[in-house]
Amino acid sequence: MKKILAVIAAVTILASIFAGFTISASAFNEYYDYVTFTATGDDPYAVFKFGSKGQYKKIDPDVVAYAVVRYRTRSEKDNEGEYYKGQFYIMPFDEPFIPIEYKFTGQWETVVVDLLTVSDDTMLDSKWDSDHYTTRNMIRFDPLESSRDAENNADEYDAEVDAGAEIDIAWIAFFEKEEDAKNYWGQESVTPYCVLGPGALAKLQQPINNLEVTRHTLDTPEPGHETPTPEPTETPVVTETPEPTEPPTQVPTAEPTEVPTDAPTQGAEKTPEAEPTAKPVETQNNSGSDDNGGCGTVIGGGIALAAAAALVLLIRKKH
């Protein structure tokens, strides 16, 4: 009984472990509502209002220090061959920008952005604070920007974003703590301080520059992954079945003629007939079977010997 209870307990533990793996896997679901940003010219950007799914609709730059961007790259380099990056600006926007570094894998990726960082080459200090960031219900986001320093002016700046360059964004979430930002995948129970979901990202606010947006939901196929319409198959042409051919006529085979066996061969002497041999006498098997090969007799003999031995022992005991 104890062994049975131990087996049941082990099975229960394994079932709970596999159930935990299933829940964890669902947290990394790669299917999102998302938007595709498309550049129609150089320096594409827009302003976005924070959505209602965060804790607040206004951001506090003195408290919020990290952003998480869920993205998928579609274009990689600008006209000078430099990799694209993204940018955040405070509102009303002012330099320096906050850089967003992408990985160009073509798969869904997540990047955590320290909102106090600035361009590596700039001499300007961060303006992510409540003194400079005063329009706090929105933020400027440049989804695609060529590689440049924030202090370059137009005379020194030749790199441009190519028209038609694209990137997919699922959501942008803002947090107070770096740990919460790193552990966020868009489906956990933790609620970000502020959120730009696909609904908010699809609503471009003025000012808008050289940027278009397309929203995708789980009910619509992703670009390039539409289900192809099958081509109609041709109906095969039915050909006439040839009539069966008659089998060839069989020629009857002549039967061989019998040669009489008792006719003497010409010139040969007649061999005298041999005397008939006596038929052997069959021995009857008393075992009742023709396939025992004498085993019945041997067994019977063995039984008789055993009985005799028992009788001898009985006689000896009486004496």
FENPE-V19835 format. One record per helix or strand of 2 or more residues. SS is the DSSP state (@ for helix, = for strand). FROM is the first residue (numbers start at 1). TO is the last residue. If there is no record, write none. Layout:
BEGIN
((SS,FROM,TO) (SS,FROM,TO))
END
This chain:
BEGIN
((@,2,26) (=,34,39) (=,45,49) (=,66,73) (=,85,89) (=,98,100) (=,109,114) (=,138,145) (@,154,156) (=,166,175) (@,178,182) (=,194,196) (@,198,201) (=,205,209) (=,211,216) (@,295,318))
END
